[in-house]
């Protein structure tokens, strides 16, 4: 099967149904394990990106949080949230079909605190200099949660 074309087909179907132009296909041993189009517009859930949804489905189906034996195909280079999810599930490889520069003349999805063109530079800033109001509110009890986890998972 041509997984690049399947990814494009899913994204196009989603656009035709009023959704956003993104899709993801997760493949293991040349078989599709999971796939999804972006569902943000349909669900009003800003985390319902194609990558997130397809990763969730694949992990549930394979009963693991590690997709190290899978290839992932996505229509566009991943946003920061999806990039983080891809690092967490650690696929064998990720192939993206378009870049932000490719689709910028046709699609824009800026948010209150970021634009895709400048978002990655936000990570390099100290938290107090980021556009998102982000405050460190230290509590000594917070670390107790991690200590307990460590005790239970030695």
C-alpha positions as a Markdown table, in Angstrom:
| # | Residue | x | y | z |
|---|---|---|---|---|
| 1 | Unk | 0.0 | 0.0 | 0.0 |
| 2 | Unk | 1.1 | 3.6 | -0.7 |
| 3 | Unk | 1.1 | 5.1 | 2.8 |
| 4 | Unk | 1.9 | 8.6 | 1.5 |
| 5 | Unk | -1.1 | 8.6 | -0.8 |
| 6 | Unk | -3.3 | 7.2 | 2.0 |
| 7 | Unk | -2.3 | 10.1 | 4.3 |
| 8 | Unk | -3.1 | 12.6 | 1.5 |
| 9 | Unk | -6.4 | 10.9 | 0.9 |
| 10 | Unk | -7.4 | 11.0 | 4.6 |
| 11 | Unk | -6.5 | 14.7 | 4.8 |
| 12 | Unk | -8.5 | 15.5 | 1.6 |
| 13 | Unk | -11.5 | 13.6 | 2.9 |
| 14 | Unk | -11.3 | 15.6 | 6.1 |
| 15 | Unk | -11.2 | 18.9 | 4.2 |
| 16 | Unk | -14.3 | 17.9 | 2.2 |
| 17 | Unk | -16.1 | 17.1 | 5.4 |
| 18 | Unk | -15.3 | 20.6 | 6.9 |
| 19 | Unk | -12.2 | 19.5 | 8.8 |
| 20 | Unk | -8.6 | 20.8 | 8.7 |
| 21 | Unk | -6.0 | 19.6 | 6.2 |
| 22 | Unk | -4.0 | 17.2 | 8.3 |
| 23 | Unk | -3.8 | 13.4 | 8.6 |
| 24 | Unk | -1.6 | 10.7 | 10.1 |
| 25 | Unk | -1.1 | 7.0 | 9.3 |
| 26 | Unk | 0.7 | 4.6 | 11.7 |
| 27 | Unk | 2.2 | 1.5 | 10.0 |
| 28 | Unk | 3.8 | -1.6 | 11.5 |
| 29 | Unk | 5.2 | -4.4 | 9.2 |
| 30 | Unk | 3.7 | -2.7 | 6.2 |
| 31 | Unk | 0.2 | -2.8 | 7.6 |
| 32 | Unk | -1.8 | 0.2 | 8.8 |
| 33 | Unk | -2.2 | -0.1 | 12.6 |
| 34 | Unk | -4.1 | 3.2 | 13.0 |
| 35 | Unk | -5.0 | 6.4 | 11.1 |
| 36 | Unk | -6.8 | 9.6 | 11.7 |
| 37 | Unk | -7.5 | 13.0 | 10.2 |
| 38 | Unk | -7.3 | 16.1 | 12.3 |
| 39 | Unk | -10.6 | 16.5 | 14.3 |
| 40 | Unk | -10.1 | 19.9 | 16.0 |
| 41 | Unk | -12.8 | 21.6 | 14.0 |
| 42 | Unk | -15.3 | 18.7 | 14.4 |
| 43 | Unk | -14.7 | 18.2 | 18.2 |
| 44 | Unk | -13.7 | 21.7 | 19.4 |
| 45 | Unk | -10.8 | 20.0 | 21.0 |
| 46 | Unk | -7.5 | 21.8 | 20.3 |
| 47 | Unk | -5.6 | 18.6 | 21.1 |
| 48 | Unk | -7.4 | 16.5 | 18.5 |
| 49 | Unk | -4.6 | 16.7 | 15.9 |
| 50 | Unk | -4.2 | 13.8 | 13.5 |
| 51 | Unk | -0.9 | 12.6 | 15.0 |
| 52 | Unk | -2.3 | 12.6 | 18.6 |
| 53 | Unk | -5.4 | 10.7 | 17.6 |
| 54 | Unk | -3.6 | 8.1 | 15.5 |
| 55 | Unk | -0.9 | 7.6 | 18.1 |
| 56 | Unk | -3.5 | 7.0 | 20.8 |
| 57 | Unk | -5.3 | 4.5 | 18.6 |
| 58 | Unk | -2.1 | 2.7 | 17.7 |
| 59 | Unk | -0.9 | 2.5 | 21.3 |
| 60 | Unk | -4.3 | 1.2 | 22.4 |
| 61 | Unk | -4.4 | -1.4 | 19.6 |
| 62 | Unk | -0.8 | -2.6 | 20.2 |
| 63 | Unk | -1.1 | -2.3 | 24.0 |
| 64 | Unk | 2.1 | -0.2 | 24.4 |
| 65 | Unk | 3.1 | 3.4 | 24.7 |
| 66 | Unk | 6.2 | 2.7 | 22.5 |
| 67 | Unk | 5.8 | 2.7 | 18.8 |
| 68 | Unk | 9.4 | 1.8 | 18.1 |
| 69 | Unk | 8.5 | -0.7 | 15.5 |
| 70 | Unk | 6.2 | 1.6 | 13.6 |
| 71 | Unk | 6.6 | 4.1 | 10.8 |
| 72 | Unk | 4.4 | 7.2 | 10.9 |
| 73 | Unk | 3.2 | 9.2 | 7.9 |
| 74 | Unk | 1.9 | 12.8 | 8.4 |
| 75 | Unk | 0.7 | 15.3 | 5.9 |
| 76 | Unk | 2.7 | 18.3 | 7.4 |
| 77 | Unk | 5.8 | 18.8 | 9.5 |
| 78 | Unk | 4.6 | 18.4 | 13.0 |
| 79 | Unk | 3.5 | 21.2 | 15.3 |
| 80 | Unk | 5.2 | 21.4 | 18.7 |
| 81 | Unk | 2.5 | 19.3 | 20.5 |
| 82 | Unk | 2.7 | 16.6 | 17.9 |
| 83 | Unk | 6.5 | 16.7 | 17.8 |
| 84 | Unk | 6.5 | 16.1 | 21.5 |
| 85 | Unk | 4.1 | 13.2 | 21.1 |
| 86 | Unk | 6.2 | 11.7 | 18.4 |
| 87 | Unk | 9.3 | 11.9 | 20.6 |
| 88 | Unk | 7.4 | 10.2 | 23.4 |
| 89 | Unk | 6.1 | 7.3 | 21.3 |
| 90 | Unk | 9.5 | 6.9 | 19.6 |
| 91 | Unk | 8.6 | 5.5 | 16.1 |
| 92 | Unk | 11.1 | 3.9 | 13.9 |
| 93 | Unk | 10.7 | 6.8 | 11.5 |
| 94 | Unk | 8.3 | 9.7 | 10.6 |
| 95 | Unk | 7.7 | 10.9 | 7.1 |
| 96 | Unk | 6.1 | 14.2 | 6.5 |
| 97 | Unk | 4.7 | 15.2 | 3.1 |
| 98 | Unk | 4.6 | 19.0 | 3.3 |
| 99 | Unk | 6.3 | 21.8 | 5.2 |
| 100 | Unk | 4.9 | 24.9 | 6.9 |
| 101 | Unk | 6.6 | 26.9 | 4.1 |
| 102 | Unk | 4.9 | 24.8 | 1.5 |
| 103 | Unk | 1.4 | 25.3 | 2.9 |
| 104 | Unk | 1.7 | 28.8 | 4.4 |
| 105 | Unk | 0.2 | 30.5 | 1.3 |
| 106 | Unk | -2.9 | 28.3 | 1.7 |
| 107 | Unk | -3.4 | 27.6 | 5.4 |
| 108 | Unk | -2.8 | 29.6 | 8.6 |
| 109 | Unk | -3.7 | 28.6 | 12.2 |
| 110 | Unk | -2.2 | 31.1 | 14.5 |
| 111 | Unk | -3.2 | 31.2 | 18.2 |
| 112 | Unk | -3.2 | 33.8 | 21.0 |
| 113 | Unk | 0.3 | 33.0 | 22.2 |
| 114 | Unk | 2.0 | 31.7 | 19.1 |
| 115 | Unk | 2.4 | 31.6 | 15.4 |
| 116 | Unk | 3.9 | 28.5 | 13.9 |
| 117 | Unk | 6.7 | 30.5 | 12.4 |
| 118 | Unk | 7.9 | 31.8 | 15.8 |
| 119 | Unk | 6.7 | 29.2 | 18.2 |
| 120 | Unk | 9.9 | 27.1 | 18.5 |
| 121 | Unk | 11.9 | 30.1 | 19.6 |
| 122 | Unk | 9.5 | 30.3 | 22.6 |
| 123 | Unk | 11.1 | 27.1 | 24.0 |
| 124 | Unk | 14.5 | 28.7 | 24.1 |
| 125 | Unk | 13.3 | 31.6 | 26.3 |
| 126 | Unk | 13.2 | 31.5 | 30.1 |
| 127 | Unk | 9.7 | 30.7 | 31.2 |
| 128 | Unk | 9.2 | 34.3 | 32.6 |
| 129 | Unk | 10.0 | 35.7 | 29.1 |
| 130 | Unk | 7.5 | 33.5 | 27.1 |
| 131 | Unk | 4.3 | 34.9 | 25.7 |
| 132 | Unk | 2.2 | 32.4 | 27.6 |
| 133 | Unk | 1.8 | 33.5 | 31.2 |
| 134 | Unk | 3.7 | 30.7 | 32.9 |
| 135 | Unk | 4.6 | 30.9 | 36.6 |
| 136 | Unk | 6.5 | 28.5 | 38.8 |
| 137 | Unk | 4.5 | 27.9 | 42.0 |
| 138 | Unk | 6.8 | 25.7 | 44.1 |
| 139 | Unk | 5.3 | 23.4 | 46.7 |
| 140 | Unk | 7.3 | 20.9 | 48.6 |
| 141 | Unk | 4.4 | 18.5 | 48.5 |
| 142 | Unk | 4.6 | 18.4 | 44.7 |
| 143 | Unk | 7.8 | 16.4 | 44.7 |
| 144 | Unk | 6.3 | 13.9 | 47.1 |
| 145 | Unk | 4.1 | 12.6 | 44.2 |
| 146 | Unk | 7.3 | 11.7 | 42.3 |
| 147 | Unk | 8.9 | 10.2 | 45.4 |
| 148 | Unk | 5.9 | 7.9 | 45.9 |
| 149 | Unk | 6.0 | 6.9 | 42.2 |
| 150 | Unk | 9.7 | 6.0 | 42.6 |
| 151 | Unk | 9.0 | 3.9 | 45.7 |
| 152 | Unk | 6.3 | 2.0 | 43.9 |
| 153 | Unk | 8.3 | 1.5 | 40.7 |
| 154 | Unk | 11.8 | 0.5 | 41.8 |
